[in-house]
Amino acid sequence: MSDLGNKEVMAKNIQDLMDKHGITRNQLADALDFKYTTMADWLRGKTYPRIDKIELMANYFGVSKSRLVENQEGKSDKKPVEITDNSNIFMFEGKPVSEEDMEIFKQILNRGR
């Protein structure tokens, strides 16, 4: 059975993201111009937000809409490693890799040769 439309899953995911970012229900409601009582109902699993509100929250937290609506048990928020040699930009979890870390990475790769 799909988790889409599951109020409890949505409530848990919103709360998890609020906890991760250290923001309160009031702060999120104020930032997105939501009514506090509406936000409280979502967090209690009493009601389910409309898609436009889900999109606003996803954009606010910098996550996909599926991060809000799907069960996240067993999933990780970590972004995959991205390595591009064309422009010499190396990223890990969405952040540029330092020169020092890049040297360590090269040493590890060269050990396997």
Gaussian input, Z-matrix of N, CA and C with variables (Angstrom, degrees):
# hf/3-21g

backbone

0 1
 N
 C     1     B1
 C     2     B2     1     A1
 N     3     B3     2     A2     1     D1
 C     4     B4     3     A3     2     D2
 C     5     B5     4     A4     3     D3
 N     6     B6     5     A5     4     D4
 C     7     B7     6     A6     5     D5
 C     8     B8     7     A7     6     D6
 N     9     B9     8     A8     7     D7
 C    10    B10     9     A9     8     D8
 C    11    B11    10    A10     9     D9
 N    12    B12    11    A11    10    D10
 C    13    B13    12    A12    11    D11
 C    14    B14    13    A13    12    D12
 N    15    B15    14    A14    13    D13
 C    16    B16    15    A15    14    D14
 C    17    B17    16    A16    15    D15
 N    18    B18    17    A17    16    D16
 C    19    B19    18    A18    17    D17
 C    20    B20    19    A19    18    D18
 N    21    B21    20    A20    19    D19
 C    22    B22    21    A21    20    D20
 C    23    B23    22    A22    21    D21
 N    24    B24    23    A23    22    D22
 C    25    B25    24    A24    23    D23
 C    26    B26    25    A25    24    D24
 N    27    B27    26    A26    25    D25
 C    28    B28    27    A27    26    D26
 C    29    B29    28    A28    27    D27
 N    30    B30    29    A29    28    D28
 C    31    B31    30    A30    29    D29
 C    32    B32    31    A31    30    D30
 N    33    B33    32    A32    31    D31
 C    34    B34    33    A33    32    D32
 C    35    B35    34    A34    33    D33
 N    36    B36    35    A35    34    D34
 C    37    B37    36    A36    35    D35
 C    38    B38    37    A37    36    D36
 N    39    B39    38    A38    37    D37
 C    40    B40    39    A39    38    D38
 C    41    B41    40    A40    39    D39
 N    42    B42    41    A41    40    D40
 C    43    B43    42    A42    41    D41
 C    44    B44    43    A43    42    D42
 N    45    B45    44    A44    43    D43
 C    46    B46    45    A45    44    D44
 C    47    B47    46    A46    45    D45
 N    48    B48    47    A47    46    D46
 C    49    B49    48    A48    47    D47
 C    50    B50    49    A49    48    D48
 N    51    B51    50    A50    49    D49
 C    52    B52    51    A51    50    D50
 C    53    B53    52    A52    51    D51
 N    54    B54    53    A53    52    D52
 C    55    B55    54    A54    53    D53
 C    56    B56    55    A55    54    D54
 N    57    B57    56    A56    55    D55
 C    58    B58    57    A57    56    D56
 C    59    B59    58    A58    57    D57
 N    60    B60    59    A59    58    D58
 C    61    B61    60    A60    59    D59
 C    62    B62    61    A61    60    D60
 N    63    B63    62    A62    61    D61
 C    64    B64    63    A63    62    D62
 C    65    B65    64    A64    63    D63
 N    66    B66    65    A65    64    D64
 C    67    B67    66    A66    65    D65
 C    68    B68    67    A67    66    D66
 N    69    B69    68    A68    67    D67
 C    70    B70    69    A69    68    D68
 C    71    B71    70    A70    69    D69
 N    72    B72    71    A71    70    D70
 C    73    B73    72    A72    71    D71
 C    74    B74    73    A73    72    D72
 N    75    B75    74    A74    73    D73
 C    76    B76    75    A75    74    D74
 C    77    B77    76    A76    75    D75
 N    78    B78    77    A77    76    D76
 C    79    B79    78    A78    77    D77
 C    80    B80    79    A79    78    D78
 N    81    B81    80    A80    79    D79
 C    82    B82    81    A81    80    D80
 C    83    B83    82    A82    81    D81
 N    84    B84    83    A83    82    D82
 C    85    B85    84    A84    83    D83
 C    86    B86    85    A85    84    D84
 N    87    B87    86    A86    85    D85
 C    88    B88    87    A87    86    D86
 C    89    B89    88    A88    87    D87
 N    90    B90    89    A89    88    D88
 C    91    B91    90    A90    89    D89
 C    92    B92    91    A91    90    D90
 N    93    B93    92    A92    91    D91
 C    94    B94    93    A93    92    D92
 C    95    B95    94    A94    93    D93
 N    96    B96    95    A95    94    D94
 C    97    B97    96    A96    95    D95
 C    98    B98    97    A97    96    D96
 N    99    B99    98    A98    97    D97
 C   100   B100    99    A99    98    D98
 C   101   B101   100   A100    99    D99
 N   102   B102   101   A101   100   D100
 C   103   B103   102   A102   101   D101
 C   104   B104   103   A103   102   D102
 N   105   B105   104   A104   103   D103
 C   106   B106   105   A105   104   D104
 C   107   B107   106   A106   105   D105
 N   108   B108   107   A107   106   D106
 C   109   B109   108   A108   107   D107
 C   110   B110   109   A109   108   D108
 N   111   B111   110   A110   109   D109
 C   112   B112   111   A111   110   D110
 C   113   B113   112   A112   111   D111
 N   114   B114   113   A113   112   D112
 C   115   B115   114   A114   113   D113
 C   116   B116   115   A115   114   D114
 N   117   B117   116   A116   115   D115
 C   118   B118   117   A117   116   D116
 C   119   B119   118   A118   117   D117
 N   120   B120   119   A119   118   D118
 C   121   B121   120   A120   119   D119
 C   122   B122   121   A121   120   D120
 N   123   B123   122   A122   121   D121
 C   124   B124   123   A123   122   D122
 C   125   B125   124   A124   123   D123
 N   126   B126   125   A125   124   D124
 C   127   B127   126   A126   125   D125
 C   128   B128   127   A127   126   D126
 N   129   B129   128   A128   127   D127
 C   130   B130   129   A129   128   D128
 C   131   B131   130   A130   129   D129
 N   132   B132   131   A131   130   D130
 C   133   B133   132   A132   131   D131
 C   134   B134   133   A133   132   D132
 N   135   B135   134   A134   133   D133
 C   136   B136   135   A135   134   D134
 C   137   B137   136   A136   135   D135
 N   138   B138   137   A137   136   D136
 C   139   B139   138   A138   137   D137
 C   140   B140   139   A139   138   D138
 N   141   B141   140   A140   139   D139
 C   142   B142   141   A141   140   D140
 C   143   B143   142   A142   141   D141
 N   144   B144   143   A143   142   D142
 C   145   B145   144   A144   143   D143
 C   146   B146   145   A145   144   D144
 N   147   B147   146   A146   145   D145
 C   148   B148   147   A147   146   D146
 C   149   B149   148   A148   147   D147
 N   150   B150   149   A149   148   D148
 C   151   B151   150   A150   149   D149
 C   152   B152   151   A151   150   D150
 N   153   B153   152   A152   151   D151
 C   154   B154   153   A153   152   D152
 C   155   B155   154   A154   153   D153
 N   156   B156   155   A155   154   D154
 C   157   B157   156   A156   155   D155
 C   158   B158   157   A157   156   D156
 N   159   B159   158   A158   157   D157
 C   160   B160   159   A159   158   D158
 C   161   B161   160   A160   159   D159
 N   162   B162   161   A161   160   D160
 C   163   B163   162   A162   161   D161
 C   164   B164   163   A163   162   D162
 N   165   B165   164   A164   163   D163
 C   166   B166   165   A165   164   D164
 C   167   B167   166   A166   165   D165
 N   168   B168   167   A167   166   D166
 C   169   B169   168   A168   167   D167
 C   170   B170   169   A169   168   D168
 N   171   B171   170   A170   169   D169
 C   172   B172   171   A171   170   D170
 C   173   B173   172   A172   171   D171
 N   174   B174   173   A173   172   D172
 C   175   B175   174   A174   173   D173
 C   176   B176   175   A175   174   D174
 N   177   B177   176   A176   175   D175
 C   178   B178   177   A177   176   D176
 C   179   B179   178   A178   177   D177
 N   180   B180   179   A179   178   D178
 C   181   B181   180   A180   179   D179
 C   182   B182   181   A181   180   D180
 N   183   B183   182   A182   181   D181
 C   184   B184   183   A183   182   D182
 C   185   B185   184   A184   183   D183
 N   186   B186   185   A185   184   D184
 C   187   B187   186   A186   185   D185
 C   188   B188   187   A187   186   D186
 N   189   B189   188   A188   187   D187
 C   190   B190   189   A189   188   D188
 C   191   B191   190   A190   189   D189
 N   192   B192   191   A191   190   D190
 C   193   B193   192   A192   191   D191
 C   194   B194   193   A193   192   D192
 N   195   B195   194   A194   193   D193
 C   196   B196   195   A195   194   D194
 C   197   B197   196   A196   195   D195
 N   198   B198   197   A197   196   D196
 C   199   B199   198   A198   197   D197
 C   200   B200   199   A199   198   D198
 N   201   B201   200   A200   199   D199
 C   202   B202   201   A201   200   D200
 C   203   B203   202   A202   201   D201
 N   204   B204   203   A203   202   D202
 C   205   B205   204   A204   203   D203
 C   206   B206   205   A205   204   D204
 N   207   B207   206   A206   205   D205
 C   208   B208   207   A207   206   D206
 C   209   B209   208   A208   207   D207
 N   210   B210   209   A209   208   D208
 C   211   B211   210   A210   209   D209
 C   212   B212   211   A211   210   D210
 N   213   B213   212   A212   211   D211
 C   214   B214   213   A213   212   D212
 C   215   B215   214   A214   213   D213
 N   216   B216   215   A215   214   D214
 C   217   B217   216   A216   215   D215
 C   218   B218   217   A217   216   D216
 N   219   B219   218   A218   217   D217
 C   220   B220   219   A219   218   D218
 C   221   B221   220   A220   219   D219
 N   222   B222   221   A221   220   D220
 C   223   B223   222   A222   221   D221
 C   224   B224   223   A223   222   D222
 N   225   B225   224   A224   223   D223
 C   226   B226   225   A225   224   D224
 C   227   B227   226   A226   225   D225
 N   228   B228   227   A227   226   D226
 C   229   B229   228   A228   227   D227
 C   230   B230   229   A229   228   D228
 N   231   B231   230   A230   229   D229
 C   232   B232   231   A231   230   D230
 C   233   B233   232   A232   231   D231
 N   234   B234   233   A233   232   D232
 C   235   B235   234   A234   233   D233
 C   236   B236   235   A235   234   D234
 N   237   B237   236   A236   235   D235
 C   238   B238   237   A237   236   D236
 C   239   B239   238   A238   237   D237
 N   240   B240   239   A239   238   D238
 C   241   B241   240   A240   239   D239
 C   242   B242   241   A241   240   D240
 N   243   B243   242   A242   241   D241
 C   244   B244   243   A243   242   D242
 C   245   B245   244   A244   243   D243
 N   246   B246   245   A245   244   D244
 C   247   B247   246   A246   245   D245
 C   248   B248   247   A247   246   D246
 N   249   B249   248   A248   247   D247
 C   250   B250   249   A249   248   D248
 C   251   B251   250   A250   249   D249
 N   252   B252   251   A251   250   D250
 C   253   B253   252   A252   251   D251
 C   254   B254   253   A253   252   D252
 N   255   B255   254   A254   253   D253
 C   256   B256   255   A255   254   D254
 C   257   B257   256   A256   255   D255
 N   258   B258   257   A257   256   D256
 C   259   B259   258   A258   257   D257
 C   260   B260   259   A259   258   D258
 N   261   B261   260   A260   259   D259
 C   262   B262   261   A261   260   D260
 C   263   B263   262   A262   261   D261
 N   264   B264   263   A263   262   D262
 C   265   B265   264   A264   263   D263
 C   266   B266   265   A265   264   D264
 N   267   B267   266   A266   265   D265
 C   268   B268   267   A267   266   D266
 C   269   B269   268   A268   267   D267
 N   270   B270   269   A269   268   D268
 C   271   B271   270   A270   269   D269
 C   272   B272   271   A271   270   D270
 N   273   B273   272   A272   271   D271
 C   274   B274   273   A273   272   D272
 C   275   B275   274   A274   273   D273
 N   276   B276   275   A275   274   D274
 C   277   B277   276   A276   275   D275
 C   278   B278   277   A277   276   D276
 N   279   B279   278   A278   277   D277
 C   280   B280   279   A279   278   D278
 C   281   B281   280   A280   279   D279
 N   282   B282   281   A281   280   D280
 C   283   B283   282   A282   281   D281
 C   284   B284   283   A283   282   D282
 N   285   B285   284   A284   283   D283
 C   286   B286   285   A285   284   D284
 C   287   B287   286   A286   285   D285
 N   288   B288   287   A287   286   D286
 C   289   B289   288   A288   287   D287
 C   290   B290   289   A289   288   D288
 N   291   B291   290   A290   289   D289
 C   292   B292   291   A291   290   D290
 C   293   B293   292   A292   291   D291
 N   294   B294   293   A293   292   D292
 C   295   B295   294   A294   293   D293
 C   296   B296   295   A295   294   D294
 N   297   B297   296   A296   295   D295
 C   298   B298   297   A297   296   D296
 C   299   B299   298   A298   297   D297
 N   300   B300   299   A299   298   D298
 C   301   B301   300   A300   299   D299
 C   302   B302   301   A301   300   D300
 N   303   B303   302   A302   301   D301
 C   304   B304   303   A303   302   D302
 C   305   B305   304   A304   303   D303
 N   306   B306   305   A305   304   D304
 C   307   B307   306   A306   305   D305
 C   308   B308   307   A307   306   D306
 N   309   B309   308   A308   307   D307
 C   310   B310   309   A309   308   D308
 C   311   B311   310   A310   309   D309
 N   312   B312   311   A311   310   D310
 C   313   B313   312   A312   311   D311
 C   314   B314   313   A313   312   D312
 N   315   B315   314   A314   313   D313
 C   316   B316   315   A315   314   D314
 C   317   B317   316   A316   315   D315
 N   318   B318   317   A317   316   D316
 C   319   B319   318   A318   317   D317
 C   320   B320   319   A319   318   D318
 N   321   B321   320   A320   319   D319
 C   322   B322   321   A321   320   D320
 C   323   B323   322   A322   321   D321
 N   324   B324   323   A323   322   D322
 C   325   B325   324   A324   323   D323
 C   326   B326   325   A325   324   D324
 N   327   B327   326   A326   325   D325
 C   328   B328   327   A327   326   D326
 C   329   B329   328   A328   327   D327
 N   330   B330   329   A329   328   D328
 C   331   B331   330   A330   329   D329
 C   332   B332   331   A331   330   D330
 N   333   B333   332   A332   331   D331
 C   334   B334   333   A333   332   D332
 C   335   B335   334   A334   333   D333
 N   336   B336   335   A335   334   D334
 C   337   B337   336   A336   335   D335
 C   338   B338   337   A337   336   D336

   B1=1.4480
   B2=1.5318
   B3=1.3176
   B4=1.4584
   B5=1.5253
   B6=1.3285
   B7=1.4638
   B8=1.5244
   B9=1.3502
   B10=1.4514
   B11=1.5209
   B12=1.2980
   B13=1.4545
   B14=1.5165
   B15=1.3299
   B16=1.4565
   B17=1.5304
   B18=1.3025
   B19=1.4699
   B20=1.5206
   B21=1.3426
   B22=1.4700
   B23=1.5291
   B24=1.3274
   B25=1.4695
   B26=1.5221
   B27=1.3253
   B28=1.4611
   B29=1.5254
   B30=1.3153
   B31=1.4606
   B32=1.5272
   B33=1.3253
   B34=1.4671
   B35=1.5257
   B36=1.3274
   B37=1.4607
   B38=1.5261
   B39=1.3273
   B40=1.4709
   B41=1.5248
   B42=1.3327
   B43=1.4678
   B44=1.5253
   B45=1.3304
   B46=1.4671
   B47=1.5268
   B48=1.3261
   B49=1.4652
   B50=1.5237
   B51=1.3117
   B52=1.4635
   B53=1.5232
   B54=1.3296
   B55=1.4672
   B56=1.5249
   B57=1.3275
   B58=1.4688
   B59=1.5279
   B60=1.3340
   B61=1.4637
   B62=1.5274
   B63=1.3319
   B64=1.4559
   B65=1.5207
   B66=1.3211
   B67=1.4540
   B68=1.5256
   B69=1.3045
   B70=1.4531
   B71=1.5279
   B72=1.3083
   B73=1.4721
   B74=1.5285
   B75=1.3195
   B76=1.4684
   B77=1.5216
   B78=1.3256
   B79=1.4611
   B80=1.5287
   B81=1.3297
   B82=1.4620
   B83=1.5278
   B84=1.3164
   B85=1.4653
   B86=1.5314
   B87=1.3199
   B88=1.4681
   B89=1.5249
   B90=1.3339
   B91=1.4641
   B92=1.5237
   B93=1.3269
   B94=1.4674
   B95=1.5264
   B96=1.3274
   B97=1.4569
   B98=1.5271
   B99=1.3470
   B100=1.4623
   B101=1.5257
   B102=1.3137
   B103=1.4522
   B104=1.5270
   B105=1.3264
   B106=1.4632
   B107=1.5263
   B108=1.3207
   B109=1.4634
   B110=1.5283
   B111=1.3198
   B112=1.4689
   B113=1.5246
   B114=1.3235
   B115=1.4677
   B116=1.5303
   B117=1.3128
   B118=1.4649
   B119=1.5275
   B120=1.3211
   B121=1.4689
   B122=1.5270
   B123=1.3297
   B124=1.4766
   B125=1.5233
   B126=1.3323
   B127=1.4622
   B128=1.5257
   B129=1.3138
   B130=1.4654
   B131=1.5205
   B132=1.3276
   B133=1.4545
   B134=1.5187
   B135=1.3112
   B136=1.4650
   B137=1.5352
   B138=1.3367
   B139=1.4668
   B140=1.5196
   B141=1.3266
   B142=1.4684
   B143=1.5239
   B144=1.3340
   B145=1.4712
   B146=1.5330
   B147=1.3173
   B148=1.4637
   B149=1.5227
   B150=1.3289
   B151=1.4658
   B152=1.5295
   B153=1.3314
   B154=1.4610
   B155=1.5267
   B156=1.3330
   B157=1.4691
   B158=1.5332
   B159=1.3381
   B160=1.4673
   B161=1.5202
   B162=1.3230
   B163=1.4687
   B164=1.5245
   B165=1.3223
   B166=1.4708
   B167=1.5270
   B168=1.3426
   B169=1.4685
   B170=1.5239
   B171=1.3283
   B172=1.4612
   B173=1.5262
   B174=1.3186
   B175=1.4660
   B176=1.5183
   B177=1.3174
   B178=1.4652
   B179=1.5302
   B180=1.3370
   B181=1.4632
   B182=1.5258
   B183=1.3277
   B184=1.4586
   B185=1.5173
   B186=1.3308
   B187=1.4676
   B188=1.5258
   B189=1.3205
   B190=1.4553
   B191=1.5308
   B192=1.3113
   B193=1.4685
   B194=1.5192
   B195=1.3334
   B196=1.4658
   B197=1.5206
   B198=1.3390
   B199=1.4684
   B200=1.5268
   B201=1.3186
   B202=1.4587
   B203=1.5262
   B204=1.3213
   B205=1.4679
   B206=1.5246
   B207=1.3326
   B208=1.4618
   B209=1.5233
   B210=1.3313
   B211=1.4554
   B212=1.5289
   B213=1.3138
   B214=1.4637
   B215=1.5212
   B216=1.3389
   B217=1.4615
   B218=1.5180
   B219=1.3193
   B220=1.4551
   B221=1.5134
   B222=1.3318
   B223=1.4657
   B224=1.5108
   B225=1.3187
   B226=1.4564
   B227=1.5218
   B228=1.3348
   B229=1.4630
   B230=1.5228
   B231=1.3305
   B232=1.4574
   B233=1.5185
   B234=1.3289
   B235=1.4550
   B236=1.5229
   B237=1.3237
   B238=1.4583
   B239=1.5276
   B240=1.3073
   B241=1.4597
   B242=1.5159
   B243=1.3140
   B244=1.4574
   B245=1.5155
   B246=1.3149
   B247=1.4543
   B248=1.5259
   B249=1.3230
   B250=1.4602
   B251=1.5138
   B252=1.3020
   B253=1.4570
   B254=1.5257
   B255=1.3351
   B256=1.4635
   B257=1.5184
   B258=1.3174
   B259=1.4598
   B260=1.5251
   B261=1.3302
   B262=1.4577
   B263=1.5237
   B264=1.3274
   B265=1.4655
   B266=1.5197
   B267=1.2960
   B268=1.4496
   B269=1.5156
   B270=1.3396
   B271=1.4536
   B272=1.5208
   B273=1.3286
   B274=1.4572
   B275=1.5142
   B276=1.3327
   B277=1.4649
   B278=1.5225
   B279=1.3400
   B280=1.4566
   B281=1.5105
   B282=1.3455
   B283=1.4605
   B284=1.5238
   B285=1.3330
   B286=1.4670
   B287=1.5285
   B288=1.3097
   B289=1.4638
   B290=1.5260
   B291=1.3316
   B292=1.4690
   B293=1.5246
   B294=1.3193
   B295=1.4754
   B296=1.5300
   B297=1.3336
   B298=1.4633
   B299=1.5335
   B300=1.3358
   B301=1.4610
   B302=1.5229
   B303=1.3296
   B304=1.4566
   B305=1.5294
   B306=1.3186
   B307=1.4687
   B308=1.5248
   B309=1.3175
   B310=1.4673
   B311=1.5182
   B312=1.3210
   B313=1.4558
   B314=1.5345
   B315=1.3344
   B316=1.4731
   B317=1.5237
   B318=1.3364
   B319=1.4653
   B320=1.5209
   B321=1.3031
   B322=1.4629
   B323=1.5138
   B324=1.3219
   B325=1.4585
   B326=1.5308
   B327=1.3372
   B328=1.4550
   B329=1.5199
   B330=1.3273
   B331=1.4737
   B332=1.5052
   B333=1.3227
   B334=1.4592
   B335=1.5321
   B336=1.3145
   B337=1.4702
   B338=1.4899
   A1=109.86
   A2=116.61
   A3=122.57
   A4=111.03
   A5=115.39
   A6=120.59
   A7=111.42
   A8=117.37
   A9=120.16
   A10=110.00
   A11=116.09
   A12=121.17
   A13=113.40
   A14=117.77
   A15=121.64
   A16=108.63
   A17=116.32
   A18=121.93
   A19=112.36
   A20=116.55
   A21=119.57
   A22=110.86
   A23=117.02
   A24=120.61
   A25=109.64
   A26=116.36
   A27=120.67
   A28=110.55
   A29=117.51
   A30=121.53
   A31=110.92
   A32=116.60
   A33=120.80
   A34=110.93
   A35=117.22
   A36=120.57
   A37=112.07
   A38=116.92
   A39=119.60
   A40=109.41
   A41=116.53
   A42=120.46
   A43=110.79
   A44=117.59
   A45=121.22
   A46=110.74
   A47=116.89
   A48=120.03
   A49=111.52
   A50=116.99
   A51=119.71
   A52=110.23
   A53=116.54
   A54=120.69
   A55=110.68
   A56=116.32
   A57=121.45
   A58=111.35
   A59=116.62
   A60=121.36
   A61=113.07
   A62=116.55
   A63=120.90
   A64=114.01
   A65=116.61
   A66=118.92
   A67=110.39
   A68=114.96
   A69=120.96
   A70=110.42
   A71=114.00
   A72=121.44
   A73=109.81
   A74=116.83
   A75=120.37
   A76=111.44
   A77=116.57
   A78=120.34
   A79=111.20
   A80=116.43
   A81=119.59
   A82=110.35
   A83=116.93
   A84=121.00
   A85=110.41
   A86=117.02
   A87=120.67
   A88=111.63
   A89=116.77
   A90=121.30
   A91=111.92
   A92=116.60
   A93=120.02
   A94=112.69
   A95=116.11
   A96=122.22
   A97=111.80
   A98=115.34
   A99=122.20
   A100=107.79
   A101=116.49
   A102=119.85
   A103=108.79
   A104=115.40
   A105=120.33
   A106=110.90
   A107=117.34
   A108=120.62
   A109=111.57
   A110=116.82
   A111=120.98
   A112=109.74
   A113=115.41
   A114=121.36
   A115=109.78
   A116=116.92
   A117=121.56
   A118=110.81
   A119=117.46
   A120=121.23
   A121=111.20
   A122=117.49
   A123=120.33
   A124=110.21
   A125=116.14
   A126=120.25
   A127=112.64
   A128=117.52
   A129=121.48
   A130=111.83
   A131=117.01
   A132=120.52
   A133=112.41
   A134=115.87
   A135=120.96
   A136=111.07
   A137=116.10
   A138=121.86
   A139=109.26
   A140=115.12
   A141=122.13
   A142=108.10
   A143=117.75
   A144=119.67
   A145=112.40
   A146=114.98
   A147=120.67
   A148=108.98
   A149=115.80
   A150=121.11
   A151=111.83
   A152=118.60
   A153=119.36
   A154=111.28
   A155=116.80
   A156=120.63
   A157=110.18
   A158=115.88
   A159=119.68
   A160=109.29
   A161=115.99
   A162=119.81
   A163=111.88
   A164=117.24
   A165=120.36
   A166=111.03
   A167=116.23
   A168=119.19
   A169=111.10
   A170=117.00
   A171=120.32
   A172=110.36
   A173=117.05
   A174=120.80
   A175=111.30
   A176=117.32
   A177=121.81
   A178=110.79
   A179=116.05
   A180=120.46
   A181=112.87
   A182=118.09
   A183=121.42
   A184=112.65
   A185=116.42
   A186=121.35
   A187=109.03
   A188=115.81
   A189=120.27
   A190=109.14
   A191=115.95
   A192=119.94
   A193=110.41
   A194=116.62
   A195=119.48
   A196=111.39
   A197=117.53
   A198=120.94
   A199=111.03
   A200=115.88
   A201=120.56
   A202=112.73
   A203=117.32
   A204=119.47
   A205=114.59
   A206=117.74
   A207=120.35
   A208=111.10
   A209=114.96
   A210=121.24
   A211=108.61
   A212=117.17
   A213=121.94
   A214=113.64
   A215=117.95
   A216=119.80
   A217=109.70
   A218=115.89
   A219=121.64
   A220=113.97
   A221=117.27
   A222=121.10
   A223=108.88
   A224=115.92
   A225=121.65
   A226=109.86
   A227=116.91
   A228=121.80
   A229=111.91
   A230=116.71
   A231=119.66
   A232=110.31
   A233=114.75
   A234=120.45
   A235=108.18
   A236=117.38
   A237=118.72
   A238=111.04
   A239=114.79
   A240=120.57
   A241=107.90
   A242=116.62
   A243=121.60
   A244=107.47
   A245=116.61
   A246=120.63
   A247=107.48
   A248=116.34
   A249=120.47
   A250=107.96
   A251=115.48
   A252=120.04
   A253=111.29
   A254=117.91
   A255=121.73
   A256=111.53
   A257=116.21
   A258=119.91
   A259=111.81
   A260=115.92
   A261=121.42
   A262=112.90
   A263=115.57
   A264=120.45
   A265=106.79
   A266=116.22
   A267=121.34
   A268=108.07
   A269=115.03
   A270=120.68
   A271=109.81
   A272=116.08
   A273=122.05
   A274=106.72
   A275=115.86
   A276=121.67
   A277=110.95
   A278=115.86
   A279=121.07
   A280=115.82
   A281=117.46
   A282=120.50
   A283=109.19
   A284=117.05
   A285=118.86
   A286=110.92
   A287=115.76
   A288=121.95
   A289=108.33
   A290=116.51
   A291=120.48
   A292=109.66
   A293=115.47
   A294=121.27
   A295=110.38
   A296=116.19
   A297=121.16
   A298=110.78
   A299=116.72
   A300=120.46
   A301=110.98
   A302=116.70
   A303=120.51
   A304=110.28
   A305=117.48
   A306=120.97
   A307=110.46
   A308=116.76
   A309=120.93
   A310=109.97
   A311=116.39
   A312=122.14
   A313=110.48
   A314=117.34
   A315=121.30
   A316=110.81
   A317=117.11
   A318=120.54
   A319=110.68
   A320=116.90
   A321=120.75
   A322=110.73
   A323=116.81
   A324=120.47
   A325=112.11
   A326=116.42
   A327=120.40
   A328=113.41
   A329=117.78
   A330=121.00
   A331=111.48
   A332=116.38
   A333=120.90
   A334=113.92
   A335=117.92
   A336=120.96
   A337=112.31
   D1=140.43
   D2=-177.82
   D3=-73.79
   D4=148.65
   D5=175.42
   D6=-85.04
   D7=-11.00
   D8=-177.85
   D9=-58.68
   D10=129.84
   D11=-178.67
   D12=86.04
   D13=-1.67
   D14=-179.92
   D15=-78.42
   D16=110.32
   D17=-175.57
   D18=-63.53
   D19=-36.26
   D20=-178.58
   D21=-69.45
   D22=-39.13
   D23=177.77
   D24=-63.29
   D25=-46.26
   D26=178.86
   D27=-60.05
   D28=-45.64
   D29=-179.57
   D30=-58.82
   D31=-45.81
   D32=-179.86
   D33=-63.90
   D34=-42.71
   D35=-178.30
   D36=-66.02
   D37=-41.09
   D38=177.49
   D39=-62.93
   D40=-46.48
   D41=-179.18
   D42=-62.14
   D43=-42.38
   D44=178.64
   D45=-58.87
   D46=-44.67
   D47=-179.62
   D48=-68.32
   D49=-37.59
   D50=176.24
   D51=-62.80
   D52=-44.36
   D53=178.99
   D54=-62.55
   D55=-44.86
   D56=-178.78
   D57=-60.12
   D58=-37.01
   D59=-177.58
   D60=-96.04
   D61=-0.41
   D62=176.39
   D63=65.36
   D64=39.58
   D65=178.67
   D66=-120.00
   D67=153.87
   D68=-178.78
   D69=-95.65
   D70=169.56
   D71=176.39
   D72=-58.15
   D73=-43.25
   D74=179.63
   D75=-62.87
   D76=-43.36
   D77=-179.23
   D78=-63.15
   D79=-42.97
   D80=-179.96
   D81=-66.65
   D82=-44.15
   D83=178.98
   D84=-60.37
   D85=-44.13
   D86=179.39
   D87=-65.61
   D88=-44.68
   D89=-176.98
   D90=-62.06
   D91=-35.36
   D92=-175.67
   D93=-105.33
   D94=5.71
   D95=179.28
   D96=58.27
   D97=43.61
   D98=174.43
   D99=-99.90
   D100=151.34
   D101=173.42
   D102=-69.39
   D103=138.68
   D104=179.75
   D105=-58.43
   D106=-41.65
   D107=-178.00
   D108=-66.28
   D109=-35.90
   D110=176.67
   D111=-64.87
   D112=-45.56
   D113=178.10
   D114=-59.79
   D115=-42.73
   D116=179.16
   D117=-62.02
   D118=-41.04
   D119=178.05
   D120=-63.65
   D121=-39.46
   D122=177.87
   D123=-64.45
   D124=-42.67
   D125=-176.80
   D126=-72.65
   D127=-21.72
   D128=174.83
   D129=-87.96
   D130=-5.99
   D131=-177.44
   D132=74.24
   D133=21.38
   D134=-178.76
   D135=-81.44
   D136=-39.76
   D137=178.24
   D138=-133.37
   D139=170.88
   D140=-177.30
   D141=-123.36
   D142=132.92
   D143=-177.96
   D144=-69.74
   D145=152.79
   D146=172.82
   D147=-70.03
   D148=161.11
   D149=-175.84
   D150=-59.46
   D151=-35.20
   D152=179.89
   D153=-65.92
   D154=-33.43
   D155=178.12
   D156=-74.44
   D157=-36.29
   D158=176.19
   D159=-62.15
   D160=-43.00
   D161=179.58
   D162=-63.61
   D163=-40.58
   D164=177.35
   D165=-61.24
   D166=-43.94
   D167=179.47
   D168=-66.29
   D169=-41.52
   D170=178.98
   D171=-60.12
   D172=-45.05
   D173=178.26
   D174=-64.12
   D175=-40.41
   D176=179.46
   D177=-59.75
   D178=-45.64
   D179=-177.87
   D180=-85.22
   D181=-8.11
   D182=-179.13
   D183=70.31
   D184=37.57
   D185=-179.87
   D186=-127.58
   D187=169.33
   D188=176.13
   D189=-77.59
   D190=159.79
   D191=177.59
   D192=-61.50
   D193=-33.18
   D194=-179.90
   D195=-63.40
   D196=-26.63
   D197=177.73
   D198=-64.38
   D199=-25.08
   D200=178.81
   D201=-89.98
   D202=-34.93
   D203=-169.65
   D204=-100.01
   D205=-16.03
   D206=-177.47
   D207=-104.18
   D208=149.25
   D209=176.37
   D210=-59.50
   D211=129.48
   D212=-175.60
   D213=-102.13
   D214=3.45
   D215=179.71
   D216=-60.13
   D217=129.78
   D218=179.14
   D219=82.29
   D220=-1.54
   D221=178.49
   D222=-101.73
   D223=156.90
   D224=-179.69
   D225=-116.19
   D226=144.33
   D227=175.52
   D228=-82.19
   D229=-6.58
   D230=-177.01
   D231=-68.28
   D232=137.35
   D233=177.20
   D234=-83.62
   D235=150.03
   D236=178.73
   D237=-67.42
   D238=159.37
   D239=176.28
   D240=-70.18
   D241=134.57
   D242=178.84
   D243=-121.54
   D244=120.67
   D245=179.63
   D246=-125.57
   D247=123.38
   D248=176.31
   D249=-124.95
   D250=127.54
   D251=-178.19
   D252=-92.62
   D253=-21.23
   D254=-176.40
   D255=-58.01
   D256=-50.40
   D257=-175.35
   D258=-104.96
   D259=4.69
   D260=-178.39
   D261=59.02
   D262=35.00
   D263=174.50
   D264=-105.46
   D265=121.33
   D266=-179.42
   D267=-117.19
   D268=128.06
   D269=-175.54
   D270=-124.35
   D271=147.15
   D272=171.48
   D273=-137.18
   D274=124.47
   D275=-177.92
   D276=52.25
   D277=39.55
   D278=174.90
   D279=78.66
   D280=5.49
   D281=-179.33
   D282=-119.94
   D283=143.97
   D284=177.84
   D285=-61.57
   D286=141.59
   D287=179.08
   D288=-83.46
   D289=135.38
   D290=179.46
   D291=-69.88
   D292=160.36
   D293=177.60
   D294=-57.97
   D295=-42.23
   D296=-179.26
   D297=-62.61
   D298=-46.14
   D299=178.44
   D300=-64.84
   D301=-34.82
   D302=179.71
   D303=-64.63
   D304=-39.51
   D305=178.20
   D306=-63.80
   D307=-42.81
   D308=177.34
   D309=-61.40
   D310=-43.96
   D311=178.93
   D312=-59.62
   D313=-44.72
   D314=179.34
   D315=-62.68
   D316=-40.58
   D317=179.47
   D318=-62.89
   D319=-41.97
   D320=178.90
   D321=-63.64
   D322=-43.20
   D323=179.20
   D324=-64.13
   D325=-39.08
   D326=-178.52
   D327=-71.08
   D328=-22.41
   D329=177.85
   D330=-63.17
   D331=-32.77
   D332=-176.94
   D333=-79.69
   D334=-3.21
   D335=-177.52
   D336=-91.98

